[in-house]
Structures are given as structure tokens and as C-alpha cells.
Amino acid sequence: MPSETQRVKVHLTALTYEGMALGHLPDGRVVFVAGGLPDEEVEIEITGEKRDFVFARVIQILRPSVKRISPKCPHFGTCGGCHFQHLNYVDQLSVKRSVVEEQLRRIGGIQNPVVGEVVPSPEIWQYRNTMQFHINSEGQICFRKAGGMETVPIHECYLPAEPIRRLFPSLVFGPSDSGKRIEIRCDSDRNLMLIEEGHRIDLSDRLAGGSSPTTQQTDSSEKVESRKKVLFMDVLGVRFQVSAGSFFQVNLPVAEAMIRYLQNNLPLDSKTNLLDLYCGAGLFSRFFAEKVAHIDAIELSTDAASDFAANLAGKGSVSFRQGAVEQVLPQFRIRGGVAILDPPRSGLKPRALDAIVRIAPSLIAYVSCDPATLARDLRSLLAAGYQLERITPFDMFPQTYHVETIALMSREK
């Protein structure tokens, strides 16, 4: 950190992978500026220094970009949850496509990546069915502060679905809850679930005014199901059971767009063997189980394993193995087929990637929420004999720098 506050005037030129604006200091060092936009002249305050670059935040906008708009949320700029509320939605999509292309070139070594237009989200506000919060030392509900690990109390947010947005300010915590991470989920029936540190708890115990009956009707018509063990998410007319510890896509309309994309682009038929890695509660398997010869699915989470069994019951020929993909997949003796990969943000572990290359699926659909780790893994798959057909971004997370992508890769013959 700098020894004293340093304020400098800079010209900003681009937006980077994590939503920071890029500029250069008078001494030539690169500066990453939170809250800035390309083509702006700003006065910045340096907040952190490395040898070759520094971090800063905007103190005053001297010449604003013509693309700058007023953010909707009063917490924007302090809270770290959103990054692009000062950009209109069309420009957000353009930035995300450019970021995917840049990561593929710089990290993946792909000089001319075929990146399609970003598939937009039907809703750009109140689209999230799941939200995570942090509890501070005073028992306040918080998000992470922009640019750090500190927390900032919040009293409103425009990203969660309306039932979550109305509920979270009424939850009560105390100093003894300091450091906890909580999650609120809302299903397709507007039922709500409170999860603390990965475990479902009785939501009514946290409501202002004390405990309530099992079902509490609020003025926005959502139902608080305090003893509900699972929720149900509807995707393209299919109902999915989702437990507290299961991952599920937070933006259901965009999840539907991804399913339709795979349905239109994967050459699956009654002779195809499908490999579904990091299968979660079975979102992808459920839509293809009755179209292919067989599915082999792998998932680590115990809760997701239970949900997968419920969601795929009686649906086609499916074999499920619980465990880490990098540990289970090397034991498989299958060859060829088609693979869908949906790893966590950290991407593929080396042993998992080696096992995929050995199995040699003729086509891979790699679903990713992080362009950097996607580019890293694509580089390895390209070196192993695959070719990149195309990448399609999906805006699963409007107002943030995050972007979901599906990369289609075929094996060279």
C-alpha cells in the first residue's frame, strides 16, 4: 500500500477482465481503476501498488465517457457485487464479448477466436434466484466491499428475485454470527430457503419478530417455507429438485437459452454415449437422457447426487458416480462419445483434463463461468489434438463482469 494518499490525473483506455478500467501513470506504470470507463479523464486515488502496476479508484470524473449512465443502486461503487451499472446494457454485452476474445488470445494463444455475440439475459434486474451475503461483527447483512475482502452493510439490492429482495432486510443476526456466510434461494414457486455455511436452517428463526408457522405469506405473495428440505426450479417445462448443497444456475431464463443452444448444436442420437462431468443436480443430463444411448455422469456434492437421482429417475440409461472428477474419471475405460463439461470457476484439474484427452470424445461442450480458466484449459485441449469450433457467451450475470460461455471443440481426425 502507498505510504500516503496519491492523487493523479489519468486517461483511461479500456476495460479489463475484472471490470477495471485501464490507464497509465506519468511514470509509465499500468493502473487499474475501479469505477472508470474507457475514454474518460479522471482523477484517481492510488489504493495499492505492485512493482509494475497499481490499483486505484476514481475520485473525480473530469471528462466522462458518452457511454456513462447513472447507476441504479446507491451501493454501487462501494459494494463489490456489481461492476457495470454505469454502462447501458448493450455496452455491457459488447465489453463481455471483447473480454472473452482477449482472454482467448492472451491466455489461450488463439489468435482469431470465433466468438459469437453474447446471448442477452431477458431480465437485467432481479434475475438471481440465489444470493450470498456475509454477516459482520455487528450482525449486519453485507456484501464484500469493492476491491477487497472487507464487508459493507447493504439495505437494498436489485439483482435478486423480488422475494429475496424483500426478505433479506427483515432477517435478524447478532454479533455471534460474525463471519458467517448465508445464502437465500428462491424457487419457481417463490418458496424461499435460508442456507448457512452450506446447510439449510429454519428460516423462521431469523425473521424479525421471532419464529413463525411453517408457511408465512408476505405482502409480495412469496412463501417462506421454513422446514422445506428441497426447492424446485423449472427449466423449459421440466421441474428440478434442488437441495441446499446443490449448485444450480442462478438465472433460469439464461439457463434455458443454454439448454436450447446445446440441443441445437450437439449431434446426439440413440447411438451416442454422453459424458456429463460436474453434472450437479442433472440439468444437462435430464434433457438428453432419453435422446442418447447412455449417460455417464460424475459429481462430487452429496446433495447434488441425491438431487440427480431424483431428477433422472426413470429417464433413460444413466450411470452416476459420486466423487471428484479428477479421481473418478481416470478409472473409466470408455472411449469416444460426446462430453459436456461444467467445472467450477477454477476449471479442470490436470488429472481430469488428462483423462478427458485419453477418452477422446469426438465433441466437447465446455461450459465455463470464467474466461481465464477456460482459455487455459482450451490451450491444453488444442495441444492434445482438438480444434475450437466456436464459443458462444451467455449473459448469466447482468451488471457484473462475469460471463458464462459454451465452447464447442471437435477432435481432429
Residue pairs with C-beta under 8 A, 6 or more apart in sequence:
1 47
1 48
1 49
2 46
2 47
2 48
2 49
5 45
5 46
6 45
6 46
7 43
7 44
7 45
7 46
7 59
8 25
8 26
8 31
8 43
8 44
8 46
8 56
9 41
9 42
9 43
9 44
9 62
10 23
10 24
10 25
10 31
10 33
10 41
10 42
10 44
10 56
11 23
11 24
11 40
11 41
12 21
12 22
12 23
12 33
12 36
12 37
12 38
12 39
12 40
12 41
12 42
13 21
13 22
13 23
13 38
13 39
14 21
14 22
14 38
15 21
15 22
15 37
15 38
15 95
15 98
15 99
16 22
16 32
16 99
17 99
17 102
17 103
17 371
17 372
17 401
18 83
18 401
19 34
19 83
19 84
19 400
19 401
20 32
20 33
20 34
20 36
20 55
21 32
21 33
21 34
21 35
21 36
21 37
21 38
21 40
22 30
22 31
22 32
22 33
22 38
23 30
23 31
23 33
23 36
23 44
24 30
24 31
25 31
25 54
29 52
29 53
29 54
30 52
30 53
30 54
31 44
31 46
31 53
31 54
31 55
31 56
32 53
32 54
32 55
32 56
33 42
33 44
33 55
33 56
33 57
33 58
34 55
34 56
34 57
34 58
34 77
34 146
34 147
35 57
35 58
35 77
35 86
35 146
36 42
36 44
36 58
37 64
37 65
37 67
37 68
37 86
37 87
38 65
39 65
39 66
40 61
40 62
40 63
40 64
40 65
40 68
41 61
41 62
41 63
42 58
42 59
42 60
42 61
42 62
43 58
43 59
43 60
43 62
44 56
44 57
44 58
44 59
45 56
45 57
45 59
46 54
46 55
46 56
47 55
47 56
47 57
47 147
48 54
48 55
49 55
55 147
57 146
57 147
61 68
67 87
67 88
67 91
68 86
68 87
69 86
69 87
69 88
70 86
71 77
71 82
71 85
71 86
72 85
72 125
72 158
73 79
73 82
73 85
73 156
73 157
73 158
74 156
75 81
75 143
75 152
75 154
75 156
75 157
76 82
76 85
76 86
77 146
78 145
78 146
78 152
79 143
79 144
79 145
79 146
79 152
79 154
80 143
80 144
80 145
80 146
80 147
80 148
80 152
81 143
81 144
81 157
81 159
81 400
82 159
82 399
82 400
83 399
83 400
83 401
84 92
84 95
84 399
84 400
84 401
85 399
87 95
89 120
89 124
89 398
92 395
92 398
92 399
93 117
93 118
93 120
93 395
94 118
95 401
96 118
96 393
96 395
96 401
96 403
97 115
97 117
97 118
97 393
99 371
99 401
99 403
100 113
100 115
100 371
100 391
100 393
100 403
100 405
101 113
101 115
103 371
103 372
103 374
103 375
104 110
104 113
104 115
104 371
104 374
104 375
104 378
104 391
105 111
105 113
106 375
107 372
107 375
107 376
107 379
108 374
108 375
108 376
108 378
108 379
108 382
109 379
109 382
110 375
110 378
110 379
110 382
110 388
113 388
113 391
114 388
114 389
114 390
114 391
115 390
115 391
115 392
115 393
116 390
116 391
116 392
116 393
117 393
118 393
118 394
118 395
118 403
119 254
119 257
119 261
119 392
119 393
119 394
119 395
120 395
121 127
121 251
121 253
121 254
121 395
121 396
121 398
122 253
122 254
123 251
123 253
123 398
124 398
124 399
125 158
125 159
125 398
125 399
126 158
126 159
126 160
126 161
126 162
126 165
127 159
127 161
127 250
127 251
127 253
127 254
127 398
128 159
128 160
128 161
128 164
128 250
128 251
129 160
129 161
129 164
129 185
129 186
129 187
129 233
129 248
129 250
129 251
129 252
130 183
130 184
130 185
130 186
130 248
130 250
131 157
131 159
131 160
131 164
131 168
131 183
131 184
132 181
132 182
132 183
133 141
133 142
133 143
133 168
133 181
133 182
133 183
133 184
134 141
134 142
134 143
134 144
134 151
134 179
134 180
134 181
134 182
135 141
135 142
135 173
135 177
135 178
135 179
135 180
135 181
135 182
136 142
136 151
136 153
136 178
137 175
137 178
138 153
138 175
138 178
139 172
139 173
139 174
139 175
139 176
139 177
139 178
140 153
140 173
141 153
141 154
141 168
141 169
141 171
141 173
141 182
142 151
142 152
142 153
142 154
143 151
143 152
143 154
143 157
144 150
144 151
144 152
145 151
145 152
155 169
156 165
156 169
157 165
157 168
158 165
158 399
159 399
160 168
160 184
160 186
161 186
162 220
162 222
163 186
163 190
163 192
163 218
163 220
163 222
164 184
164 185
164 186
164 192
166 218
166 219
166 220
166 222
167 184
167 192
167 218
167 222
167 224
168 184
170 207
170 208
171 182
171 194
171 206
171 207
171 208
172 206
172 207
172 208
173 180
173 206
180 196
180 197
181 196
181 197
182 194
182 195
182 196
183 194
183 195
183 196
184 192
184 193
184 194
184 195
185 192
185 193
185 195
185 231
185 242
185 244
186 192
186 222
186 231
187 193
187 231
187 232
187 233
187 242
188 232
188 233
188 234
188 239
188 252
189 223
189 232
190 221
190 222
190 223
191 222
191 223
191 224
191 225
191 228
191 231
191 232
192 203
192 222
192 223
192 224
192 225
193 200
193 203
193 225
193 228
193 231
193 244
194 200
194 201
194 202
194 203
194 206
195 201
195 244
198 244
198 245
199 244
199 245
200 229
200 243
200 244
202 211
202 226
202 227
203 224
203 225
203 226
204 211
204 212
204 213
204 214
204 216
204 224
204 226
205 211
205 226
207 216
207 224
211 226
212 224
212 226
214 225
214 226
214 227
215 223
215 224
215 225
215 226
216 223
216 224
216 226
217 223
218 224
229 243
230 241
230 242
230 243
230 307
231 241
231 242
231 243
232 239
232 240
232 241
232 242
233 239
233 240
233 242
233 248
233 252
234 240
234 252
235 252
235 255
235 256
235 259
235 283
236 256
236 259
236 260
236 287
238 286
238 287
240 248
240 281
240 282
240 283
240 286
240 307
240 311
241 281
241 307
241 310
241 311
242 248
242 281
242 307
243 281
243 303
243 304
243 306
243 307
244 303
245 301
245 302
245 303
245 304
246 280
246 281
246 301
246 303
246 304
246 307
247 280
247 281
247 301
247 304
248 280
248 281
248 283
249 255
249 258
249 283
249 396
250 396
250 397
251 396
251 397
254 394
254 395
254 396
254 404
255 283
255 396
257 394
258 367
258 394
258 404
258 406
259 283
259 284
259 287
261 392
261 394
261 406
262 284
262 287
262 288
262 340
262 365
262 406
263 287
265 365
265 408
266 288
266 338
266 340
266 363
266 365
267 338
267 363
268 274
268 288
268 291
268 292
268 338
269 291
269 292
270 291
270 292
270 293
271 293
272 291
272 292
272 293
272 337
272 338
273 292
273 293
273 294
273 295
273 296
273 334
273 336
273 337
273 338
274 285
274 288
274 292
274 294
274 295
274 296
274 337
274 338
274 339
274 340
275 295
275 296
275 297
275 334
275 337
275 338
275 339
275 340
275 359
275 361
276 284
276 285
276 295
276 296
276 297
276 298
276 339
276 340
277 297
277 298
277 325
277 329
277 339
277 340
277 341
277 342
277 343
277 352
277 356
278 298
278 299
278 300
278 325
278 341
278 342
278 343
278 344
279 285
279 297
279 298
279 299
279 304
279 308
279 320
279 342
280 299
280 301
280 304
280 307
280 308
280 342
281 304
281 307
281 308
281 311
282 297
282 307
282 308
282 311
282 312
284 340
284 342
285 295
285 297
285 308
285 311
285 312
285 318
286 311
286 312
286 315
288 295
289 295
289 312
289 315
289 316
289 317
289 318
290 315
290 316
291 316
292 316
292 338
293 317
294 316
294 317
294 318
294 319
295 316
295 317
295 318
295 319
296 319
296 321
296 332
296 334
297 308
297 318
297 319
297 320
297 321
298 320
298 321
298 322
298 323
298 325
298 328
298 329
299 305
299 308
299 320
299 322
300 322
300 323
300 324
300 325
302 322
305 320
305 322
308 320
309 320
312 318
312 320
321 328
324 349
325 343
325 348
325 349
325 352
325 355
326 349
326 350
326 351
326 352
326 355
327 351
329 351
329 352
329 355
329 356
329 359
330 351
330 354
330 355
330 358
332 355
332 359
334 359
335 359
335 360
336 359
336 360
336 361
336 362
337 359
337 361
337 362
338 361
338 362
338 363
338 364
338 365
339 356
339 359
339 361
339 363
339 364
339 365
340 364
340 365
340 367
341 348
341 356
341 364
341 365
341 366
341 367
342 367
343 352
343 368
345 369
345 370
345 373
346 370
346 373
347 368
347 370
347 373
347 374
347 376
347 377
348 356
348 373
348 377
348 380
353 377
353 380
353 381
356 364
356 381
357 381
357 384
357 385
360 411
361 411
362 410
362 411
363 408
363 409
363 410
363 411
364 381
364 386
364 407
364 408
364 409
364 410
365 406
365 407
365 408
366 374
366 377
366 378
366 381
366 406
366 407
366 408
366 409
367 404
367 405
367 406
368 374
368 404
368 405
368 406
368 407
369 396
369 402
369 403
369 404
369 405
371 403
371 405
374 405
374 407
378 388
378 407
378 409
381 409
382 388
385 411
385 412
386 409
386 410
386 411
386 412
387 409
387 410
387 411
387 412
388 407
388 408
388 409
389 408
389 409
389 410
390 407
390 408
391 405
391 406
391 407
391 408
392 405
392 406
393 403
393 404
393 405
394 403
394 404
394 405
394 406
395 403
395 404
396 402
396 403
396 404
397 403
397 404
